[in-house]
Amino acid sequence: MAEYLYLWLVLLGFLVGLGLLAIRKNRLDKQLAQEKSSLYKDYQTRNSELNVREKILDKRTADVARLEKVLTEKSKSFPWLAGAIADLVLLNNNQVADYLAFKPRPAKSSAQAVREVGKEKRILAAQLKHLQYVINQYEGLFPFLTEFREGEIEEALLEIKDTFGEQAPQEADPVSVFLTAGEYSSLSTTERNQRALERYMQGRKSPYQLGRDYERFVGYLYECEGYTVTYFGIENGKEDLGRDLICRKDGNTLIVQCKYWSKHKLIHEKHINQLFGTTVKFYLDSAQKKLAEQQLHLFPQLLSASNILGVFCTSTDLSDTARKFAQALGVQVREQVKLGAFPMIKCHISPATGERIYHLPFDQMYDRTKLDKAGEFYALTVADAEAKGFRRAWRWRG
């Protein structure tokens, strides 16, 4: 009897186990069905998004094809219009906004903001292109007008780009622009300052940045000759009136204009005239007495008598006419002065506290800092400056 009871218990346990397995299988089947349903809905959503994007791309392709057809037809009669239509295609590019709107986790508000900014950019870009087309048209009719451009417009645009381009925030160390976040946090102060300086010197620069370094280089050469140099052009930007450097020594004043241009360009007489004019303006501003009108033609002699001299320093050459103007106006010319390497760290001693402070070329007070006291010097490396007891300037910006 006991054996039968034992068999019944075993059989009952087996049946209970089968029941539990059936219940678990049921649950797993339901979960699997739910996951399949969810995946199918996700697939339908993504497929729908892809269909929308395909329609947008198809429309864009059709628009481009249509514009290309117009471009082909119109460019034969109006070459400038070909550029206008091609630019219009570029201006209608909303790829960033489309990506934000259709990425796996859409950013609808950001996409709309990008489109709004894009509208303003298209208006400004269209206006800029219109002006460029007008200039191109006039230069096509009157080729001699190209002689008056000489890169000044391009340099002005690059200066604006440099001013509003990649910069450290006002409260941040400008060294961080030249280093990765990892480098900035892991390197010592000496190492990161030196590495930033090296990357600044070796990095690719715009014409505006090269021009600024050229003014610093020429100023350094005059400082080596014992002049006290004011970097008037860098400090005042487009309001410098053509006075890049004002160099003073032993009662003599040099008004220096610097032009760092490519070797194939020539300096024309208008630049000599501008320098002479700003030298005269400097004389009038500093003159102690008012000049009689009949003396105005004596300006070259008056400037010489007042120990004021205009100096035109350039990396290239002057035209023959520009040389004659310089000779007639008493302007000193220095041609083929190439931008060379020079120690760029300014080691300055504070007259108020006696602190020894060094300035890197991207620090705020660099160009206003004058090295005119015993113990002050230009250092080649950060280590050289720190070895003589100088610390980095704390005032970076603002």
Disulfide bonds with the S-S distance in Angstrom:
none
